[in-house]
């Protein structure tokens, strides 16, 4: 879909946040990590004071946290 030059800034933030959220979901899945509460924080898309919307990573169980810590640790090396 072609972007409008006059796109609503809130909708543009929401679209960008949803795309980023999906990229993160895919990257996490590649490391066999699922954050079931991962989603866009809708209020942050409508807030004019924030430069960038927020993503809610949500809660995870200890096994998922361990996988995430391991994946990040391996990436840092």
C-alpha angles and dihedrals in degrees: 000000000000115000119239118233087224098048115156107260092224092053091047091053091047093050092049092047092050091050092049092046091053092048089052092048090052093046091050091048088054087060090045091250122137122189101189093192095052108131146130116278097234095196091059090056091059096043112102094198094067121080092205135024120248130238120217109224092186128195128318136186123253094260091056091046089053091051090049092048091049093048092049092046092052091048092052092057 
